[in-house]
Amino acid sequence: MKEFEDFAKAVSLGMKALAKIIETAADQLEEQVQTQSSQKPRKEAKKSPQKTKTDVNAESPVDTTDAAGSDSDAAADKSAAPTQAKKAPEAKTRVRKARKSSRKTARKTSPRTKKITDTEKVLRCIQAAPDGIHLDAIKEDTGFAKKKLHNIVHRLKGAGKIQNVSKGVYKAE
């Protein structure tokens, strides 16, 4: 009982610590949203010089906040951040579209072959013998275990695809 109480206390302390971390993350996110929304009117009034495509690729938008929440390089690059934020989503969508199209071409070039299930193998074996076939002969032909064969035969009988001629001998309908 003592061990359980200790464990419960440890879990409780861990959950409290996790709640504090989540709360600080929510506060940091809220502050970030407020600073971005207050910077938007300034962005429209003050236009930054247009960047070339190579400049956008060279400066990818990176989250510069560390786990403690300090914003090390973001304050220095505030004027460059709006341009990056606008152009980065376009690059991502282009990459995604390219991936999807390459997947489609890969599917078209490699035709899929239908895999024959074990049940189909047993059914074909039974259908090949017009007078019926014994379970031991099916076992030799397929190499399946006897228990597996019993389960498959039971399913096929339930589906009405085979019938029992005599004990252990099955025939296709």
MOUR-V669548 format. One line per field, one symbol per residue. ss: DSSP state (H for helix, E for strand, L for the rest). psi: psi as a letter, one per 30 degrees, with the letter a starting at -180 (. if undefined). A space follows every 50 residues. Layout:
ss=???
psi=???
This chain:
ss=LHHHHHHHHHHHHHHHHHHHHHHHHHHHHHHHHHHHHHHHHHHHHLLLLL LLHHHHHHLLLLLLELLLLLELLLLLLHHHHHHHHHHHHHHHHHHHHHHH HHHHHHHHHLLLLLLLLHHHHHHHHHHHLLLLEEHHHHHHHHLLLHHHHH HHHHHHHHHLLEEEEELLEEEEL
psi=eeeeeeeeeeeeeeeeeeeeeeeeeeeeeeeeeeeeeffeeeeeejklkk lleeeeeeikkkjgkaefgkjefeefheefeeeeeefeeeeeeeeeeeee eeeeeeeefjkkkkkkleeeeeeeeeffjfflkleeeeeeeeglleeeee eeeeeeeefgflljeajfkkkk.
